[in-house]
Amino acid sequence: MKLWDKGLATDQKIDQFTVGNDRELDMQLAAYDVIASRAHARMLSTIGLITESEFEELNGGLNEIAKSIEDGSFTIEDDFEDMHSKIEYVLTEKLGDTGKKIHAARSRNDQVLVASQLYLKAELSAIKTEIKELFDLLIQLADQFKEDLMPGYTHLQVAMPSSFGLWFSAYGESLIDDIHFVNAALKVCDQNPLGSAAGYGSSFPIDRAMTTEELAFETLKYNVVAAQMGRGKTEKSTAFALSSVAGTLGKMAMDICLYMGQDFNFISFPDELTTGSSIMPHKKNPDVFELIRGKCNKLQAVPNQLTMMLVNLPSGYHRDLQLLKEIIVPSIQELRSCIEMMRFSLKDIQPRKNITDDAKYDYMFSVDTLNELVKSGMPFRDAYKKMGMDIEKGNYDPKRDLNHTHIGSIGQLCLEEIKAKMDKALV
């Protein structure tokens, strides 16, 4: 069954090629098509295109379909082109002519738009919640390990003292930036396109304000052509948000892979969170974090993929837009799994104590010693040169107990301020 079927057959090869994997992807979106169909049917009853009793019948049928989606019994067989045709078929089989009436005043185009945007809104909101859970864990770890020093690096050279508190809370605060990207994507998606039909509106006296309220959109897309043009922009906005979060996760995963190596040996994880080698019995590999790193690198390419899909399309609908789903839907699921695995693994991280006692980290204390010379009255440039010569000649004696200088200040993490900043971003 096809919503556009006029009784003329299309070649099976054409069907297979044009449908692609839409049926599988539509299983992720079907619940939202039901929600939008319910709001559309209610609106049709208020403007007199269907009766109140017909709406009640449609609402009951849609509720049954929603339950079947929830319990996993809903399927989209090969006889159906997509979720829209299957849902309308079920309604028609159950309700007869009443089921056929639900498509009045809408097109498959705005059906796809509204279902996709409801899906993106729900997924972005879930990602916000999951980011907050990871943030809370990072802040907890920052507080727990704020006194444990570790080397800070520039150019992969030992630079200055840092701490696990700084490291954990840095990624926590970076997630706040990512929340801003998620919020921006939500803003773009939170505009009701239903009623734009094929992109040029409807001659029926539809009430778009009503469906906007019914579907809990912040506003509607007033210009019907703009609503159609929103397809692709909503996905790309979402992709930029995914990419931002992925950048944070990927960088932390790289740090973890580096710090787990024997040459660093800053952190470890319980055996059950690592993997082994088929021939080297001593190996405890960070496969989870290597996969997070790789998946997040892929995710950071998604905005460019979508851009290349859209770059030469004029206004109006084009079948190319169908391919957006096969990029954005798996990307969302991939990112959510990465957030989940990062949170699942990090709760058992084991930072090593007394890392900076090793003599190879002596020079990272030189800045604090230099600052003491400046505080005693020596001009900075002279103090810098003196420290450089002392280090060159092997006369530098690191002072590790200067708690009133930089080494002490790195324990001042401003965790409460960072938490307040996140709370503000979540509003």
C-alpha positions as CSV (number, residue, x, y, z in Angstrom):
1,M,0.0,0.0,0.0
2,K,1.2,3.5,-0.9
3,L,-0.5,6.7,0.1
4,W,0.0,8.0,-3.5
5,D,-1.3,4.8,-5.2
6,K,-3.6,5.7,-8.1
7,G,-4.0,2.1,-9.2
8,L,-1.0,2.0,-11.5
9,A,1.7,-0.5,-10.8
10,T,5.3,0.4,-10.4
11,D,8.2,-1.9,-11.2
12,Q,9.4,-4.0,-8.2
13,K,12.9,-2.7,-8.6
14,I,11.7,0.9,-8.4
15,D,9.8,0.0,-5.2
16,Q,12.8,-1.6,-3.6
17,F,15.1,1.3,-4.6
18,T,12.8,4.1,-3.5
19,V,11.7,2.6,-0.2
20,G,15.2,1.6,0.8
21,N,15.4,0.9,4.5
22,D,12.6,3.3,5.3
23,R,10.5,0.6,7.0
24,E,13.2,-0.2,9.5
25,L,13.9,3.5,10.3
26,D,10.2,4.3,10.5
27,M,9.9,1.9,13.4
28,Q,11.7,4.6,15.4
29,L,9.2,7.3,14.3
30,A,5.9,5.4,14.1
31,A,4.9,6.4,17.7
32,Y,5.2,10.1,16.8
33,D,3.2,9.6,13.6
34,V,0.4,8.3,15.8
35,I,0.7,11.2,18.1
36,A,0.5,13.7,15.2
37,S,-2.4,11.8,13.6
38,R,-4.4,12.0,16.8
39,A,-3.9,15.8,17.0
40,H,-4.8,16.1,13.3
41,A,-7.9,14.0,13.7
42,R,-9.0,16.1,16.7
43,M,-8.5,19.3,14.6
44,L,-10.5,17.8,11.7
45,S,-13.4,17.2,14.1
46,T,-13.3,20.8,15.4
47,I,-13.5,22.3,11.8
48,G,-16.3,19.9,10.8
49,L,-14.5,17.7,8.3
50,I,-15.2,14.6,10.5
51,T,-17.8,14.2,13.2
52,E,-17.1,13.9,16.9
53,S,-18.0,10.2,16.8
54,E,-15.7,9.6,13.9
55,F,-12.9,11.3,15.9
56,E,-13.6,9.0,18.8
57,E,-13.4,6.0,16.5
58,L,-10.1,7.3,15.0
59,N,-8.7,8.1,18.5
60,G,-9.5,4.6,19.7
61,G,-7.9,3.0,16.7
62,L,-4.8,5.2,17.0
63,N,-4.6,4.3,20.7
64,E,-4.6,0.6,19.8
65,I,-1.8,1.2,17.3
66,A,0.2,3.1,19.9
67,K,-0.1,0.2,22.3
68,S,1.1,-2.2,19.6
69,I,4.1,0.0,18.9
70,E,4.9,0.2,22.6
71,D,4.6,-3.6,23.2
72,G,6.6,-4.4,20.0
73,S,3.9,-6.1,18.0
74,F,3.6,-3.3,15.4
75,T,5.4,-4.1,12.1
76,I,5.7,-2.6,8.7
77,E,5.5,-5.4,6.2
78,D,6.9,-5.3,2.7
79,D,3.4,-4.6,1.4
80,F,3.6,-1.2,2.9
81,E,5.8,1.7,1.8
82,D,6.2,3.3,5.1
83,M,4.7,3.8,8.6
84,H,2.1,6.2,7.3
85,S,0.6,3.7,4.8
86,K,0.6,1.0,7.5
87,I,-1.1,3.1,10.1
88,E,-3.7,4.3,7.6
89,Y,-4.3,0.7,6.4
90,V,-4.9,-0.5,10.0
91,L,-7.3,2.3,10.6
92,T,-9.2,1.6,7.4
93,E,-9.3,-2.1,8.1
94,K,-10.8,-1.5,11.5
95,L,-13.0,1.6,10.8
96,G,-13.8,1.4,7.1
97,D,-14.5,4.8,5.5
98,T,-13.8,6.6,8.7
99,G,-10.2,5.4,8.5
100,K,-9.9,6.8,5.0
101,K,-10.9,10.3,6.2
102,I,-7.8,10.9,8.4
103,H,-5.6,12.0,5.5
104,A,-7.8,15.0,4.6
105,A,-6.0,18.3,4.8
106,R,-2.5,16.8,5.1
107,S,0.2,15.3,2.9
108,R,2.8,12.6,3.5
109,N,5.3,15.5,3.4
110,D,4.0,17.2,6.5
111,Q,3.3,13.9,8.2
112,V,7.1,13.1,7.8
113,L,8.0,16.6,9.0
114,V,5.9,16.5,12.1
115,A,6.8,13.0,13.1
116,S,10.5,13.7,12.5
117,Q,10.4,16.9,14.6
118,L,8.5,15.2,17.4
119,Y,11.1,12.4,17.4
120,L,14.0,14.9,17.3
121,K,12.5,16.9,20.2
122,A,12.1,13.7,22.3
123,E,15.6,12.4,21.5
124,L,17.3,15.8,22.1
125,S,15.5,16.1,25.5
126,A,16.6,12.6,26.4
127,I,20.2,13.4,25.4
128,K,20.0,16.5,27.7
129,T,19.0,14.3,30.6
130,E,21.8,11.8,29.9
131,I,24.4,14.6,29.6
132,K,23.2,15.9,33.0
133,E,23.7,12.5,34.5
134,L,27.2,12.3,33.1
135,F,27.9,15.8,34.3
136,D,26.8,14.9,37.8
137,L,29.2,12.0,37.8
138,L,32.1,14.1,36.6
139,I,31.5,16.7,39.3
140,Q,31.3,14.0,41.9
141,L,34.6,12.6,40.7
142,A,36.1,16.0,40.6
143,D,35.2,16.6,44.2
144,Q,36.4,13.1,45.3
145,F,39.8,13.4,43.6
146,K,40.4,17.2,43.9
147,E,43.5,16.8,46.1
148,D,45.2,14.2,43.8
149,L,47.8,15.9,41.6
150,M,48.6,14.9,38.0
151,P,50.8,16.5,35.3
152,G,49.3,19.0,33.0
153,Y,50.6,19.0,29.4
154,T,51.1,21.4,26.5
155,H,52.4,20.0,23.2
156,L,52.4,16.6,25.0
157,Q,55.2,17.9,27.1
158,V,55.0,18.0,30.9
159,A,53.9,21.6,31.6
160,M,52.4,22.5,35.0
161,P,50.7,20.8,37.9
162,S,47.1,19.8,37.4
163,S,44.7,17.6,39.4
164,F,42.2,14.9,38.7
165,G,39.7,17.4,40.1
166,L,40.5,19.8,37.4
167,W,40.5,17.1,34.7
168,F,37.1,15.7,35.7
169,S,35.4,19.1,36.2
170,A,36.9,20.4,32.9
171,Y,34.9,17.9,31.0
172,G,31.9,18.6,33.2
173,E,32.0,22.2,32.3
174,S,32.6,21.5,28.7
175,L,29.3,19.5,28.6
176,I,27.6,22.8,29.5
177,D,28.7,24.2,26.1
178,D,27.3,21.1,24.5
179,I,23.9,21.6,26.2
180,H,23.8,25.1,24.5
181,F,24.1,23.3,21.1
182,V,21.3,20.9,22.1
183,N,19.1,23.8,23.2
184,A,19.7,25.5,19.9
185,A,18.7,22.4,18.0
186,L,15.6,22.0,20.2
187,K,14.6,25.6,19.4
188,V,14.8,24.9,15.6
189,C,12.8,21.6,16.0
190,D,10.2,23.1,18.2
191,Q,8.1,24.6,15.4
192,N,5.0,22.9,14.2
193,P,5.0,22.1,10.5
194,L,1.7,20.2,10.4
195,G,-0.8,21.9,8.1
196,S,1.8,22.8,5.5
197,A,0.7,19.8,3.5
198,A,2.9,19.3,0.4
199,G,4.6,22.6,1.2
200,Y,2.0,24.9,-0.1
201,G,-0.7,24.8,2.5
202,S,-4.3,23.5,2.4
203,S,-7.6,25.0,1.1
204,F,-9.4,23.4,4.0
205,P,-10.1,25.7,7.0
206,I,-7.5,24.0,9.2
207,D,-6.6,25.2,12.7
208,R,-2.8,25.1,12.9
209,A,-2.8,26.9,16.2
210,M,-4.8,24.1,17.7
211,T,-2.4,21.3,16.5
212,T,0.5,23.4,17.7
213,E,-1.0,23.4,21.2
214,E,-2.0,19.7,21.0
215,L,1.5,18.6,20.0
216,A,3.2,20.9,22.6
217,F,5.2,22.8,20.0
218,E,6.5,26.1,21.2
219,T,5.3,27.8,18.0
220,L,4.3,26.9,14.5
221,K,6.1,27.4,11.3
222,Y,3.8,30.1,9.8
223,N,5.1,30.0,6.2
224,V,4.2,26.7,4.7
225,V,7.1,26.8,2.2
226,A,9.4,27.5,5.2
227,A,8.0,24.5,6.9
228,Q,8.9,22.3,4.0
229,M,12.4,24.0,3.9
230,G,12.8,23.1,7.5
231,R,13.3,19.5,6.5
232,G,17.1,19.0,6.6
233,K,17.6,22.1,8.7
234,T,16.2,20.4,11.8
235,E,18.3,17.3,11.1
236,K,21.4,19.4,10.5
237,S,20.8,21.5,13.7
238,T,20.5,18.2,15.6
239,A,23.7,16.9,14.0
240,F,25.7,19.9,15.1
241,A,24.5,19.3,18.7
242,L,25.4,15.6,18.4
243,S,28.8,16.6,17.0
244,S,29.5,19.0,19.9
245,V,28.7,16.3,22.5
246,A,30.8,13.8,20.5
247,G,33.7,16.1,20.5
248,T,33.7,16.3,24.3
249,L,33.3,12.5,24.7
250,G,35.9,11.7,22.1
251,K,38.5,14.0,23.6
252,M,38.0,12.5,27.1
253,A,38.1,9.0,25.6
254,M,41.5,9.8,24.1
255,D,42.8,11.1,27.4
256,I,41.6,7.9,29.1
257,C,43.3,5.7,26.4
258,L,46.5,7.7,26.9
259,Y,46.4,7.8,30.7
260,M,45.8,4.0,30.9
261,G,49.0,3.3,29.0
262,Q,51.9,2.0,31.0
263,D,54.0,5.0,30.1
264,F,51.5,7.3,31.8
265,N,49.8,4.9,34.3
266,F,47.6,7.6,35.7
267,I,44.4,5.6,35.8
268,S,43.1,2.1,35.8
269,F,39.8,0.3,35.6
270,P,38.5,-3.0,37.1
271,D,39.2,-6.0,34.9
272,E,35.6,-6.4,33.9
273,L,35.7,-3.1,32.1
274,T,38.8,-3.9,30.0
275,T,39.5,-6.5,27.3
276,G,42.5,-8.7,26.6
277,S,44.7,-9.9,23.8
278,S,44.5,-13.3,22.0
279,I,48.3,-13.9,22.5
280,M,49.5,-11.4,25.1
281,P,48.2,-12.4,28.5
282,H,49.2,-9.2,30.3
283,K,47.0,-6.9,28.2
284,K,44.2,-4.9,29.6
285,N,42.9,-2.9,26.7
286,P,40.7,0.2,26.8
287,D,38.5,-1.0,24.0
288,V,35.4,0.7,25.3
289,F,37.1,4.1,25.1
290,E,38.7,3.4,21.8
291,L,35.3,2.6,20.4
292,I,33.8,5.7,22.0
293,R,36.7,7.7,20.4
294,G,36.0,6.1,17.0
295,K,32.3,6.5,17.1
296,C,32.5,10.1,18.2
297,N,34.9,10.8,15.3
298,K,32.3,9.4,13.0
299,L,29.6,11.5,14.7
300,Q,31.6,14.7,14.1
301,A,31.4,14.1,10.4
302,V,27.6,13.9,10.4
303,P,26.9,17.7,9.9
304,N,29.1,17.6,6.8
305,Q,27.2,14.5,5.5
306,L,23.9,16.3,5.9
307,T,25.3,19.5,4.4
308,M,26.3,17.5,1.3
309,M,22.8,16.0,1.1
310,L,21.2,19.5,1.1
311,V,23.7,21.8,-0.5
312,N,22.2,22.0,-4.0
313,L,18.5,21.5,-3.3
314,P,16.1,24.3,-4.2
315,S,13.0,24.9,-2.1
316,G,10.2,22.4,-2.2
317,Y,10.2,18.6,-1.6
318,H,12.8,16.3,-3.2
319,R,13.1,12.6,-2.6
320,D,16.8,13.1,-1.6
321,L,15.4,14.2,1.8
322,Q,14.3,10.7,2.5
323,L,18.0,9.8,3.0
324,L,18.3,12.2,6.0
325,K,16.7,9.6,8.2
326,E,19.3,6.9,7.5
327,I,22.0,9.4,8.7
328,I,20.4,11.1,11.7
329,V,18.5,8.3,13.3
330,P,21.4,5.9,13.8
331,S,23.6,8.9,14.8
332,I,21.3,9.7,17.6
333,Q,21.3,6.1,18.9
334,E,25.1,6.0,18.5
335,L,25.7,9.1,20.6
336,R,23.3,7.9,23.3
337,S,25.1,4.6,23.6
338,C,28.5,6.5,23.9
339,I,27.1,8.7,26.7
340,E,25.8,5.6,28.5
341,M,29.0,3.7,28.2
342,M,31.1,6.7,29.3
343,R,29.0,7.0,32.4
344,F,28.9,3.3,33.1
345,S,32.7,3.0,32.9
346,L,33.7,6.2,34.6
347,K,32.0,5.4,37.8
348,D,34.6,2.8,38.4
349,I,37.7,4.8,37.4
350,Q,40.7,4.4,39.7
351,P,43.1,7.4,39.6
352,R,46.6,6.6,40.9
353,K,47.9,8.4,43.9
354,N,51.2,10.4,44.3
355,I,51.8,10.5,40.5
356,T,53.8,13.7,40.7
357,D,56.3,12.4,43.2
358,D,58.2,10.9,40.3
359,A,61.4,12.9,39.6
360,K,60.5,13.1,35.9
361,Y,57.8,15.6,36.8
362,D,60.1,17.9,38.7
363,Y,60.2,20.6,36.1
364,M,56.5,21.2,36.2
365,F,56.9,22.9,39.5
366,S,59.3,25.5,38.0
367,V,56.5,28.0,37.4
368,D,55.6,28.1,41.0
369,T,59.2,28.6,42.0
370,L,59.5,31.4,39.5
371,N,56.4,33.0,40.9
372,E,57.9,33.0,44.3
373,L,61.0,34.8,43.0
374,V,58.7,37.5,41.5
375,K,56.8,37.8,44.7
376,S,60.1,38.4,46.5
377,G,60.7,41.5,44.2
378,M,62.7,40.1,41.3
379,P,61.5,41.3,37.9
380,F,59.6,38.5,36.0
381,R,62.0,38.5,33.1
382,D,65.1,38.1,35.3
383,A,63.3,35.4,37.4
384,Y,62.4,33.6,34.2
385,K,66.0,33.6,32.9
386,K,67.4,32.6,36.3
387,M,65.0,29.6,36.4
388,G,66.0,28.6,32.9
389,M,69.7,28.7,33.7
390,D,69.1,26.7,37.0
391,I,67.2,24.0,35.1
392,E,69.9,24.0,32.3
393,K,72.7,23.5,34.8
394,G,70.8,21.0,37.0
395,N,70.6,23.4,39.9
396,Y,66.8,23.5,40.1
397,D,65.3,22.0,43.3
398,P,61.6,21.7,43.0
399,K,59.5,22.9,45.9
400,R,56.4,20.7,46.1
401,D,54.9,22.2,49.2
402,L,54.1,25.7,48.0
403,N,50.4,25.2,48.8
404,H,49.8,29.0,48.9
405,T,50.7,29.2,45.2
406,H,49.4,27.5,42.0
407,I,49.6,24.0,43.5
408,G,47.2,25.1,46.2
409,S,44.9,27.0,43.9
410,I,44.2,24.0,41.6
411,G,42.1,22.5,44.4
412,Q,39.7,25.5,44.1
413,L,37.5,24.0,41.5
414,C,34.4,26.3,41.8
415,L,32.2,23.2,41.6
416,E,29.2,24.9,43.0
417,E,29.5,27.7,40.4
418,I,29.8,25.1,37.6
419,K,26.7,23.2,38.9
420,A,24.8,26.5,38.9
421,K,26.0,27.2,35.4
422,M,24.6,23.8,34.3
423,D,21.3,24.3,36.0
424,K,20.9,27.6,34.1
425,A,21.7,25.9,30.8
426,L,19.1,23.2,31.4
427,V,16.3,25.7,31.8
